Amino acid sequence: MYKLDSVFISPSDILLIFTKKKMPYRKYEEYNIKVTEEAKENFKSIIENIGEDTAREGLMKTPERAAKAMLYLTQGYNQDPVEILKSAMFKEGYDEMVIVKDIELYSLCEHHILPFFGKAHIAYIPDGYIVGLSKIPRIVDVFARRLQVQERLTHDILECINNTLKPKGVAVVIEAAHMCMMMRGVQKQSSVTTTSGFRGQFEKIETRNEFLKLISDKLS
């Protein structure tokens, strides 16, 4: 391991940094010192501008914590979802529906930078290749850890799987609650937003209905 700007990184990560390649995904938290310091000062100014004292005990480290939290929650900008899929694609003759449902997701609404959270349900019908099941939730995380709207998040996941895996069909449904609706504005705590996208075989009503039934059913 090597130490760079007070962050420990592996030799393979050094290669990615100097070739300016995006990492498929990170197995640990790391922060750019310069960016973190700038973000910390910005958060400090915001806290002071709302009338708080950043010198008091409870808030002394809050700007740094907030800066690191924001960088962590938006780390998807530095990750490559296509490479994540390609790293675990396997030739396989299976050509029936594959579903990964109830994938937890947490994202930040780009309009108010408040969280929205819920579950994603994803299915695809292979056409010569399958993908490691853990990679599908990882793709959800990559796109969710950016400033988002739920509609675009649904589209991004759908297109990434469709264009990379090139299956016979892809389906994505996301159900989420938005804090910008719950904490402010209309303040409707029980509302849930559902978005969906379908490609290929899932554009046929029979296949789509099978998928929707399967994600609605609970396993016994």
TIPA-88330 format. One record per atom (N, C-alpha, C, CB): x, y, z. Coordinates in steps of 0.2 Angstrom, whole numbers, plus 5000, padded with zeros to 4 digits. Glycine has a CB too. Layout:
N
    X    Y    Z
    X    Y    Z
...
END
This chain:
220
    X    Y    Z
 5004 4994 5000
 5000 5000 5000
 5004 5006 5000
 4995 5000 5006
 5002 5012 4997
 5005 5018 4997
 5001 5023 5000
 5007 5020 4990
 5004 5029 5002
 5001 5034 5005
 5001 5040 5001
 5004 5036 5012
 4996 5043 4999
 4995 5049 4995
 4990 5054 4997
 4993 5047 4987
 4993 5060 4999
 4988 5065 5002
 4984 5062 5008
 4983 5067 4997
 4988 5058 5013
 4985 5055 5019
 4979 5050 5017
 4982 5061 5023
 4979 5047 5011
 4974 5042 5010
 4978 5036 5007
 4969 5045 5004
 4977 5030 5010
 4980 5024 5008
 4977 5021 5002
 4980 5019 5014
 4981 5020 4997
 4978 5017 4991
 4983 5011 4988
 4977 5023 4985
 4980 5007 4985
 4984 5001 4982
 4987 5003 4976
 4979 4995 4981
 4992 4999 4974
 4996 5000 4967
 4991 5000 4961
 5001 4995 4966
 4986 4996 4961
 4981 4996 4956
 4977 5002 4955
 4977 4990 4956
 4976 5005 4961
 4972 5012 4961
 4976 5017 4959
 4969 5013 4968
 4983 5017 4960
 4988 5022 4958
 4988 5022 4950
 4995 5021 4961
 4988 5016 4947
 4987 5016 4940
 4981 5019 4937
 4988 5008 4938
 4975 5018 4941
 4969 5021 4938
 4969 5028 4939
 4963 5018 4942
 4972 5031 4944
 4973 5038 4945
 4977 5041 4940
 4976 5040 4952
 4983 5038 4938
 4988 5042 4934
 4985 5041 4926
 4994 5039 4934
 4981 5036 4925
 4978 5035 4918
 4972 5038 4918
 4978 5028 4917
 4969 5042 4923
 4963 5045 4924
 4957 5041 4922
 4963 5051 4919
 4957 5035 4924
 4952 5030 4923
 4947 5031 4929
 4954 5023 4921
 4941 5030 4928
 4936 5029 4933
 4937 5022 4936
 4929 5031 4931
 4936 5022 4943
 4936 5016 4946
 4929 5012 4946
 4938 5017 4954
 4929 5006 4944
 4923 5002 4944
 4919 5003 4950
 4924 4995 4943
 4922 5002 4956
 4919 5004 4963
 4924 5004 4968
 4913 4999 4964
 4923 5007 4974
 4928 5007 4979
 4926 5003 4985
 4928 5014 4982
 4931 5000 4988
 4930 4995 4993
 4931 4999 5000
 4934 4989 4993
 4932 5005 5000
 4934 5009 5006
 4933 5016 5004
 4941 5008 5008
 4932 5020 5010
 4931 5027 5009
 4938 5031 5008
 4927 5030 5015
 4938 5035 5003
 4944 5040 5002
 4941 5046 5000
 4948 5036 4997
 4945 5051 5002
 4943 5058 5001
 4949 5062 4998
 4941 5062 5007
 4948 5066 4993
 4953 5071 4990
 4954 5077 4995
 4951 5074 4983
 4960 5077 4998
 4961 5082 5003
 4959 5089 5002
 4968 5082 5006
 4961 5092 4996
 4959 5098 4993
 4952 5099 4993
 4963 5100 4987
 4949 5095 4990
 4941 5096 4989
 4938 5095 4995
 4939 5090 4984
 4940 5091 5000
 4937 5090 5006
 4938 5097 5010
 4940 5085 5010
 4943 5100 5010
 4945 5106 5014
 4940 5112 5011
 4952 5108 5013
 4940 5112 5004
 4935 5117 5001
 4928 5116 5003
 4936 5117 4994
 4926 5110 5003
 4919 5109 5005
 4918 5110 5012
 4917 5101 5003
 4923 5109 5016
 4922 5110 5024
 4921 5117 5025
 4928 5107 5027
 4925 5122 5021
 4924 5129 5022
 4917 5131 5020
 4930 5132 5019
 4915 5128 5015
 4908 5130 5012
 4903 5128 5017
 4907 5127 5005
 4903 5122 5020
 4898 5120 5025
 4899 5125 5031
 4899 5113 5027
 4905 5127 5033
 4906 5131 5039
 4902 5138 5038
 4913 5132 5040
 4903 5140 5031
 4900 5147 5030
 4892 5146 5030
 4902 5149 5023
 4890 5141 5028
 4882 5140 5028
 4880 5139 5035
 4880 5133 5024
 4883 5136 5039
 4881 5135 5046
 4881 5142 5049
 4885 5130 5050
 4886 5145 5048
 4887 5152 5051
 4882 5157 5049
 4894 5155 5050
 4880 5156 5042
 4875 5161 5039
 4868 5160 5042
 4875 5160 5032
 4867 5154 5044
 4860 5152 5047
 4859 5154 5054
 4858 5145 5046
 4865 5157 5057
 4865 5160 5064
 4868 5155 5069
 4858 5161 5066
 4871 5150 5067
 4875 5145 5072
 4882 5147 5073
 4874 5138 5070
 4884 5145 5079
 4891 5146 5081
 4895 5140 5080
 4892 5148 5088
 4899 5140 5074
 4903 5134 5073
 4909 5133 5077
 4906 5135 5066
 4910 5137 5082
 4915 5136 5087
 4913 5132 5093
 4918 5143 5089
 4906 5131 5094
 4904 5128 5100
 4905 5120 5099
 4896 5129 5101
 4906 5117 5104
 4908 5110 5104
 4904 5105 5099
 4907 5107 5111
 4898 5106 5099
 4894 5101 5095
 4895 5102 5088
 4887 5102 5097
 4897 5108 5086
 4898 5110 5079
 4905 5110 5076
 4894 5116 5077
 4910 5110 5080
 4917 5111 5078
 4919 5106 5073
 4921 5110 5084
 4917 5100 5073
 4919 5095 5067
 4913 5094 5062
 4921 5089 5070
 4908 5098 5063
 4902 5096 5058
 4904 5098 5051
 4896 5100 5061
 4907 5104 5050
 4909 5105 5043
 4913 5100 5039
 4912 5112 5042
 4917 5097 5043
 4921 5092 5040
 4917 5086 5039
 4928 5090 5044
 4913 5084 5044
 4909 5078 5043
 4904 5079 5037
 4905 5077 5050
 4901 5085 5037
 4896 5086 5031
 4900 5086 5025
 4893 5093 5032
 4906 5088 5024
 4910 5088 5018
 4911 5081 5016
 4916 5092 5019
 4913 5077 5021
 4915 5070 5019
 4908 5066 5017
 4918 5066 5025
 4903 5068 5021
 4896 5064 5019
 4894 5066 5012
 4891 5066 5024
 4895 5072 5010
 4893 5074 5003
 4897 5071 4998
 4893 5082 5003
 4904 5071 4999
 4908 5067 4995
 4906 5060 4994
 4915 5068 4997
 4905 5057 5000
 4903 5050 5000
 4896 5049 4996
 4902 5047 5007
 4891 5053 4997
 4885 5052 4994
 4885 5054 4987
 4880 5056 4998
 4890 5057 4984
 4890 5059 4977
 4896 5055 4974
 4891 5066 4976
 4899 5050 4977
 4905 5046 4974
 4903 5043 4967
 4907 5041 4979
 4897 5042 4965
 4895 5039 4959
 4898 5043 4953
 4888 5039 4958
 4899 5049 4954
 4902 5053 4948
 4909 5050 4946
 4903 5060 4950
 4913 5047 4951
 4919 5044 4949
 4920 5037 4948
 4924 5046 4955
 4914 5034 4947
 4914 5027 4946
 4911 5025 4940
 4909 5023 4952
 4913 5019 4937
 4911 5018 4930
 4906 5012 4930
 4917 5016 4926
 4899 5013 4929
 4895 5007 4929
 4896 5002 4924
 4888 5010 4929
 4898 5005 4918
 4899 5000 4912
 4905 4995 4914
 4901 5004 4906
 4910 4997 4917
 4915 4993 4919
 4913 4988 4924
 4922 4997 4921
 4909 4990 4929
 4906 4986 4934
 4903 4980 4931
 4902 4989 4939
 4898 4981 4926
 4895 4976 4922
 4900 4971 4918
 4890 4979 4918
 4904 4974 4915
 4909 4971 4911
 4914 4966 4915
 4913 4975 4906
 4915 4968 4921
 4919 4964 4925
 4916 4957 4927
 4921 4968 4931
 4910 4956 4926
 4907 4950 4928
 4901 4948 4923
 4903 4951 4935
 4903 4948 4917
 4899 4946 4912
 4901 4939 4910
 4899 4950 4905
 4897 4934 4909
 4898 4927 4908
 4894 4924 4903
 4898 4923 4915
 4897 4920 4898
 4893 4917 4893
 4889 4912 4896
 4898 4914 4887
 4882 4912 4894
 4878 4907 4897
 4872 4906 4893
 4876 4909 4904
 4869 4900 4892
 4863 4899 4887
 4857 4900 4891
 4864 4892 4885
 4856 4902 4897
 4850 4904 4900
 4846 4910 4897
 4851 4905 4908
 4840 4909 4895
 4837 4914 4892
 4830 4916 4895
 4836 4912 4884
 4829 4914 4901
 4823 4916 4904
 4824 4922 4909
 4820 4910 4909
 4819 4925 4912
 4819 4931 4915
 4823 4930 4922
 4812 4934 4917
 4828 4935 4923
 4832 4936 4929
 4829 4942 4933
 4839 4936 4927
 4827 4942 4939
 4825 4947 4943
 4829 4948 4949
 4817 4946 4944
 4831 4954 4950
 4834 4956 4957
 4829 4962 4960
 4841 4959 4956
 4825 4960 4965
 4821 4965 4967
 4822 4967 4974
 4814 4962 4967
 4819 4972 4976
 4820 4975 4983
 4827 4978 4984
 4817 4970 4988
 4830 4981 4979
 4837 4983 4980
 4836 4990 4984
 4840 4984 4973
 4839 4991 4990
 4838 4997 4993
 4842 5003 4989
 4841 4996 5000
 4840 5009 4989
 4843 5014 4986
 4842 5020 4990
 4841 5015 4979
 4848 5024 4990
 4848 5031 4994
 4851 5036 4989
 4851 5031 5001
 4847 5041 4988
 4850 5046 4983
 4849 5053 4986
 4848 5045 4976
 4851 5058 4982
 4850 5065 4984
 4846 5069 4978
 4857 5069 4986
 4841 5072 4980
 4837 5076 4975
 4841 5082 4973
 4830 5078 4978
 4842 5083 4966
 4846 5088 4964
 4842 5095 4965
 4848 5087 4957
 4836 5095 4966
 4833 5102 4967
 4833 5105 4974
 4825 5101 4965
 4834 5100 4979
 4834 5103 4986
 4840 5100 4990
 4828 5102 4990
 4844 5095 4986
 4849 5091 4990
 4846 5088 4996
 4855 5096 4991
 4840 5086 4996
 4838 5082 5001
 4837 5074 4999
 4831 5085 5003
 4837 5070 5004
 4837 5063 5002
 4831 5060 4999
 4839 5058 5008
 4831 5056 4994
 4825 5051 4993
 4828 5044 4993
 4822 5053 4986
 4823 5040 4995
 4826 5033 4996
 4820 5028 4995
 4828 5032 5004
 4822 5022 4993
 4817 5017 4992
 4820 5011 4989
 4812 5020 4987
 4816 5007 4985
 4819 5001 4982
 4818 5001 4974
 4814 4995 4985
 4823 4997 4971
 4823 4996 4964
 4822 4989 4963
 4830 4999 4961
 4818 4988 4957
 4817 4981 4955
 4819 4980 4948
 4809 4979 4956
 4824 4976 4947
 4827 4976 4940
 4826 4969 4937
 4834 4978 4940
 4825 4968 4931
 4825 4962 4927
 4828 4962 4920
 4817 4959 4927
 4831 4957 4918
 4833 4956 4911
 4832 4949 4909
 4840 4959 4911
 4832 4949 4902
 4831 4942 4899
 4838 4941 4895
 4825 4942 4894
 4842 4937 4897
 4849 4936 4894
 4849 4934 4886
 4853 4931 4898
 4854 4936 4883
 4855 4935 4876
 4862 4933 4875
 4853 4941 4871
 4864 4927 4878
 4870 4924 4877
 4875 4926 4883
 4873 4927 4871
 4873 4931 4887
 4877 4933 4893
 4873 4934 4899
 4882 4939 4891
 4875 4932 4905
 4872 4934 4911
 4877 4938 4915
 4870 4928 4915
 4875 4942 4920
 4880 4946 4924
 4879 4944 4931
 4878 4953 4923
 4885 4944 4935
 4885 4943 4942
 4880 4947 4945
 4892 4944 4945
 4876 4943 4950
 4870 4946 4953
 4872 4953 4957
 4866 4941 4957
 4878 4952 4960
 4879 4958 4964
 4881 4964 4960
 4886 4956 4969
 4882 4964 4954
 4884 4970 4950
 4878 4974 4949
 4887 4967 4943
 4872 4971 4949
 4866 4975 4947
 4864 4980 4953
 4860 4970 4947
 4865 4978 4960
 4864 4983 4965
 4870 4988 4965
 4864 4979 4972
 4876 4986 4963
 4881 4991 4962
 4880 4996 4957
 4888 4987 4960
 4877 4994 4952
 4875 4999 4947
 4870 5004 4949
 4872 4996 4940
 4865 5002 4953
 4860 5006 4956
 4864 5011 4961
 4855 5002 4961
 4869 5009 4965
 4872 5013 4969
 4876 5018 4965
 4877 5009 4974
 4879 5016 4960
 4883 5021 4956
 4879 5027 4954
 4887 5018 4950
 4873 5025 4951
 4869 5031 4948
 4865 5034 4954
 4864 5028 4943
 4864 5031 4959
 4860 5034 4965
 4865 5039 4969
 4857 5029 4970
 4871 5037 4969
 4876 5042 4972
 4878 5048 4968
 4882 5038 4975
 4873 5051 4965
 4874 5057 4961
 4868 5062 4963
 4875 5056 4954
 4869 5068 4961
 4863 5072 4962
 4858 5070 4957
 4865 5080 4961
 4852 5068 4958
 4847 5064 4954
 4840 5067 4954
 4848 5057 4955
 4836 5065 4949
 4829 5065 4950
 4827 5058 4948
 4826 5070 4945
 4822 5055 4951
 4820 5048 4951
 4819 5046 4944
 4814 5047 4955
 4816 5050 4940
 4815 5049 4933
 4822 5047 4929
 4811 5054 4929
 4827 5051 4930
 4833 5050 4926
 4837 5044 4929
 4837 5056 4927
 4836 5043 4936
 4839 5038 4939
 4837 5031 4936
 4838 5038 4947
 4830 5031 4935
 4827 5025 4932
 4830 5024 4925
 4820 5026 4932
 4830 5029 4921
 4833 5029 4914
 4840 5027 4914
 4832 5036 4911
 4844 5030 4918
 4851 5028 4918
 4853 5021 4919
 4855 5033 4923
 4849 5018 4924
 4850 5011 4926
 4848 5007 4920
 4846 5009 4932
 4842 5008 4917
 4839 5005 4912
 4844 5005 4906
 4833 5007 4910
 4846 5010 4904
 4851 5011 4898
 4857 5008 4899
 4851 5018 4896
 4860 5008 4905
 4867 5005 4906
 4866 4998 4905
 4869 5007 4913
 4861 4995 4908
 4861 4987 4907
 4859 4986 4900
 4855 4985 4912
 4855 4989 4897
 4853 4988 4890
 4859 4988 4885
 4847 4992 4888
 4862 4994 4886
 4868 4995 4881
 4874 4991 4882
 4870 5002 4881
 4875 4989 4888
 4881 4985 4890
 4880 4978 4890
 4884 4987 4897
 4875 4975 4893
 4874 4968 4893
 4870 4966 4886
 4869 4966 4899
 4867 4970 4883
 4863 4969 4877
 4859 4963 4877
 4868 4968 4871
 4854 4963 4882
 4850 4957 4883
 4844 4957 4878
 4847 4957 4890
 4839 4952 4879
 4833 4953 4875
 4828 4958 4877
 4830 4946 4874
 4829 4959 4884
 4825 4964 4887
 4827 4966 4894
 4818 4962 4887
 4825 4973 4896
 4827 4975 4902
 4821 4979 4905
 4833 4980 4902
 4820 4978 4912
 4814 4981 4915
 4817 4984 4922
 4808 4977 4917
 4815 4990 4923
 4817 4994 4929
 4811 4997 4932
 4823 4999 4928
 4810 4996 4939
 4804 4999 4942
 4807 5002 4949
 4798 4995 4944
 4806 5008 4950
 4809 5011 4957
 4803 5014 4960
 4814 5017 4955
 4803 5013 4967
 4798 5016 4971
 4802 5020 4977
 4793 5010 4975
 4800 5026 4978
 4804 5030 4982
 4800 5035 4986
 4810 5033 4979
 4802 5037 4992
 4799 5042 4996
 4804 5048 4996
 4798 5040 5003
 4802 5054 4995
 4806 5060 4994
 4805 5065 5000
 4804 5064 4987
 4811 5066 5003
 4811 5071 5009
 4809 5078 5007
 4818 5071 5012
 4810 5080 5001
 4808 5087 4999
 4801 5087 4999
 4811 5088 4992
 4797 5082 4998
 4790 5082 4999
 4787 5081 5006
 4787 5077 4994
 4791 5077 5010
 4789 5075 5016
 4791 5080 5022
 4793 5069 5018
 4797 5084 5021
 4799 5088 5026
 4798 5095 5025
 4807 5088 5027
 4796 5097 5018
 4795 5104 5016
 4790 5104 5011
 4801 5108 5014
 4788 5110 5008
 4783 5110 5003
 4776 5107 5005
 4786 5106 4997
 4774 5102 5001
 4767 5100 5003
 4767 5096 5009
 4765 5096 4997
 4773 5093 5011
 4773 5089 5018
 4768 5083 5018
 4772 5094 5024
 4769 5079 5013
 4765 5073 5012
 4769 5067 5014
 4762 5072 5005
 4769 5065 5020
 4773 5060 5023
 4772 5053 5020
 4773 5060 5030
 4766 5051 5018
 4764 5045 5015
 4765 5044 5008
 4757 5043 5018
 4767 5049 5004
 4767 5048 4997
 4773 5044 4995
 4767 5055 4994
 4772 5040 4989
 4778 5036 4986
 4777 5038 4979
 4777 5029 4988
 4783 5039 4976
 4784 5040 4969
 4786 5033 4965
 4788 5046 4967
 4783 5031 4960
 4785 5025 4956
 4786 5027 4949
 4779 5020 4956
 4792 5025 4947
 4794 5026 4940
 4796 5019 4937
 4800 5031 4939
 4796 5019 4930
 4797 5013 4927
 4800 5014 4920
 4791 5008 4927
 4804 5009 4918
 4806 5009 4911
 4807 5002 4908
 4813 5012 4911
 4805 5001 4902
 4806 4994 4899
 4809 4995 4892
 4798 4992 4898
 4813 4989 4890
 4816 4989 4884
 4815 4982 4881
 4823 4991 4884
 4815 4981 4875
 4815 4974 4871
 4809 4970 4873
 4821 4970 4874
 4810 4964 4875
 4804 4960 4877
 4799 4962 4882
 4807 4953 4879
 4802 4967 4886
 4797 4969 4892
 4792 4975 4889
 4802 4972 4897
 4793 4977 4883
 4788 4981 4880
 4782 4977 4878
 4791 4985 4874
 4782 4971 4878
 4777 4966 4876
 4773 4966 4883
 4779 4959 4874
 4766 4967 4882
 4762 4967 4888
 4762 4961 4893
 4755 4969 4886
 4763 4955 4889
 4763 4949 4893
 4769 4948 4897
 4762 4943 4888
 4775 4950 4894
 4781 4949 4898
 4781 4955 4904
 4787 4950 4893
 4779 4960 4902
 4779 4966 4907
 4774 4964 4913
 4776 4972 4904
 4769 4961 4912
 4764 4959 4917
 4767 4954 4921
 4757 4957 4914
 4771 4949 4918
 4774 4944 4922
 4779 4947 4927
 4777 4939 4917
 4783 4951 4924
 4788 4955 4929
 4784 4958 4934
 4792 4960 4924
 4779 4962 4933
 4776 4966 4938
 4773 4962 4943
 4771 4971 4935
 4770 4956 4941
 4767 4951 4946
 4773 4948 4950
 4763 4946 4942
 4778 4947 4947
 4784 4943 4951
 4787 4948 4956
 4789 4941 4947
 4787 4955 4955
 4790 4959 4960
 4785 4961 4965
 4793 4965 4956
 4779 4960 4964
 4773 4961 4969
 4772 4956 4973
 4767 4963 4965
 4774 4949 4971
 4773 4943 4975
 4778 4943 4981
 4773 4937 4971
 4776 4941 4986
 4781 4939 4992
 4783 4932 4992
 4778 4941 4999
 4789 4930 4993
 4791 4923 4993
 4788 4920 5000
 4799 4923 4993
 4786 4914 4999
 4783 4911 5005
 4788 4908 5009
 4778 4905 5002
END
